[in-house]
């Protein structure tokens, strides 16, 4: 405490008070939530580069909604069996966490399949995969109105309190997903950027596409239980979009995306404490700030072109 007080910048940041407690005093309570948010942001922002480059933003959105439906169904079944929402939420590996993973992985395998039916396009399937689970989730929330608050914290993001078990699962998921991508980095890049050439070279493009989607789905499913569906989807899209507007090189794009995501999680969590905001939306709004540099880089040349005198 004395060390923090001796440094003006740290003192202003850590000793800010809210509801009779400073941020430094609240850290032991909030540390699991902060660590979970950082892990989710790191992995999601990394995977987000693939999501943007492969143009599968709506695939990740559909997986997120289907995974959320899995969470809601777990609470519904538990309620029918007479269990309270707090009991279900604590059973991460055997309750909503498990159904979230199962629903998300099944959705990824389904969406990875090539559509041969001409009357039902891939876009139609994605639309159904997004809208139908979203509607069913709202129905479940209405049926479980007495326990809706506990479910909404998971689905929409309020990661103030994260259990040690949940944090461990999040950490193991992060390590496993990043290890898979480290081992298969060249294959994922080749099959994502130039699938036709990769197939012509004898690579099993569909297999690598399924593995990539499964890593995305597994990350989404586990992360939803930590910080909520809305911020998870935001971390999949916003940091990578911001990075790719600033650079066209893959290495710097991955690095910038991760830096943006982790920074948004950390700053957003801090702002949620200072201003008593929901953590998920606070992190999402903070991530949106990183779109400004890329937007300015894109728009300024156009404004100059429009403002330049015609010959």
N, C-alpha and C positions, 0 to 999 in steps of 0.2 A: 504493500500500500504506500509506504514512504517513498519507494523507488518511483512509483507512478506519479505521485504528487510532485516529485522533484523535476519532472520533465513536463513543461507546459502543454505540449501537444498531446501527450498521453493522458495528462490530467484532464484536459478538456474532453477527450474522447471517452475514457473509461469511467470517469467520475460523474458523468451526466446522470441525473437522478430521475426516476419515474416511479410513481406510486410508493415513495418512501424507500426505494432501493436503487443503489447505483448499478451501472452496467457491470462493473467489476465484481460487486457482491452477487449479482445474478448469474455470473459466468458458470459457477458450478452446477446451476440448475439448467442453464441453456446450452452447455457445451456439447451435449449429445446431438441436439438439434442443429447446432452450427456445423459440427463435423459431418453430420448426415447431409446437410445442404451442400457443403463443399464437395463431398464425394459424388453426389448426384450431378452437380453442376459440371464437375471435371469430366465424368464419363459421358454425360449427355451432350455436352458441348463438343467433345471429340467425335462422337457418333454423328452429331448434327452435320458435320462436313459431308459425310456420305449421304445423309438425308437430302441435303440441298443439291449436291452434285448429281445424284441419281433421280432427282425430281420426284421424291416419294414423300413429300411433306404430308399429303393427305393419307398416305399409308400409315405413317406414324400417328396421325390424328385418329384414324380409325382404330388402331391398336390401343391407343390410350383410352378411348371410349369403351372398347370391348373389355379391356382390363378393369376399368372402373365398374362396369357391369358385374364383373366377377366379384369385386369387393362387395358391391351392394347385395348380390345373391347370397354371399356368405353370411351377411348380417340377417337377411331375410330367413334363411334356413335356421339360423341360430335362434331367431326370435320365435319361429314356429315350434322350436324344441324347448322354448322356455328359458333361454339364456339371455342375459343382459348385454348391452352393447359394450360396456367396459370389459366384460369377460372375453368377449369375442376379439376385441382389439388387442388384448394382451396375448392372445394365442396366435402369434404372427405366423409361425411355420405351419400350423395345422388348421388355421382359419382363413381369414381374408387374404393373407399373403399367398397361400397355396392356390386358392381359386383365381387370384389375380394373375399369377404366373401361368397357370393352365390355360385360362381364357386367352391371354396375350400370345402365348406360343402357338396355340391352335389357330388363332387369327393370322399370325405371321405365316404359317405354313399354307393356309388357305389363300392369302393374298399373294404369296409367292408363285402360285400356279398361273400358268398362262391361260388366258380366256380364249376359248375357241368359238364360243357362241357369238354370232354376229349381232343378235338382237339385244344381248346384255353386254354392254361394254365394261371395261375395267373401271372407268369412272363411275358407272352406275353401281357397281359392286362396292366401291369405296364410299359412295354416298350412302348406300344402305348400311354399310358397316359403321358409319359415323352416326347417322341419324337414329337408326333403330335402337342401338344400345343406349344412346343418350336419352331417348324417350323412355325406355324400360327402366333405366336408372332413376329417372324422376318419378316413375310410378312406384318403385320400391321405396323411395324416400317418402312419398306420400303415405304409403301403407305403414311405414315405420316412423310416423311423425313424432312419437315420443322419444325416439332415439336418433332423430335426423341430425342433431348437432354433432354427434360423434362421427357419423358417416360423412357429413359435409366437411369436417376437419380433414378427413383423409382425401376426399375427392377434390376439394378446392384449395387445400393447402393451408395448414396452420401448424407448422412443425416446431412448436415451442418445446414440446416434450417428446423425446424419442427414447424408447427403451434401449437398454444395453444390448439385448438380443437383436433388436431391429438394426441397431448400428453395426453389429457384427455381420449380419447378413448383408447389409449394404456394402461394407468393406470387402467381404469375400466376393460379392458380385462384381465390384469395381475391379479387383485384382484379376478375377477370372476373365472378364470381358476384355480388359486391356492386354492380358497375356495372349488371348486368342488373336487379337488384332496385331499384336507384335509378331506372332508367328506367321500369320497369313496376310501381312500388310501388302506385299507385292501382288498377291492373288486378288485381294479385295480391290485394290486400286485399278489393276488391269481390267478386271471383269466389270467394274463400275463405270469406268471412263470409256472403254471401248469393248463392249461385250461381243460384238460381231467378230472382231479380230481375235479376241481371246478364244472364242469358240472354234474359229478356223485354225488356231494354233493347237487345238486339242485339249484345251482347258475345260473343266467341267463347270461351265459358267452358272448353270442353274443350281448346282450344289453350293457353290460359293455364295450365290445370291440368297439361298435359303439360310445358310449359316449366318450371313450378315444380318438378315432380317430377324433371325432368332436372337442374336445378341442385342439388337435394338429392342425387341419385344421383352426379353428378360429384364433388361435394364429399366424399361418403362414400368413393368409390373412391380418390381421390387421398389423402385423409386417412388411410385405413387403412394405406397404405404408409409414412406418417410416424410415427403413434403407435399404430396397432393398431385393430382393429375394436371391441373392448370400450369403450375410452374415447371413440371417435368417437360411438358410439351413446349413450353416457352424456351427452356434450356436446349431443347433439340433443334430449335429453329433460329432464334434470335442471335445468339453469339456467332454461329456459323455464317449466317447471312451478313452480319456486320464484318466478319473477318474476310469473307470472299468479295466484299465490295472494296476492300482496301488492298488486296493482293490476289494475284492469279496463280501464285506458286503454292503448291500443296503443303510443303513443310511449314512455311510461315502461316498459312491459313489454319492448319491444325493448332499451332502454337497460340496464335491470336484468339482463336475461338475458345480454347481452354482458359486463357488468361481473362477474357471477357466474362466467361461463364462463372469462374471462381470468384472474380471480383464482384460480379452482380450478386452472387449468393451471400458473400460476406457483408457487403455494404447494405444490401437489402435487409438482411437479418438485423443488422445494427439499427437501421432506420425504423424497422418494425418495432423495436424495443423503445426507441426514443419517442416516437410519435404514436405508440399504441396501435399499430396497424397490423392486419393479418400478414403473416410472414410470406405466404405464397405470392399474393398480389404485389407486395413490396419488392420482392426479388424480381418479379416479372417487370415491374415498372423501371427498376434500376437497370435491368438488362436492355431495356428499350433505349436507354441513353446512349449505349454503344453503337446504335445505328446512325447517330448524328454524323460522326466523321465520314463514314462511307457515303451517306446521303449527300453530304456537302461535296465530297470528291466527285460524285456522279453528276450533281446538278450544276456546280460552278462552271464547268466548261460549256454547258448548254446555255447558261445565262450569258456568258461572255460571247458566245456565237450569236445569240439573239440580239445582244446589245451592240455588236460590232457594226460599223457602217457598211452598207452594201456598196459594192464596186460600181 
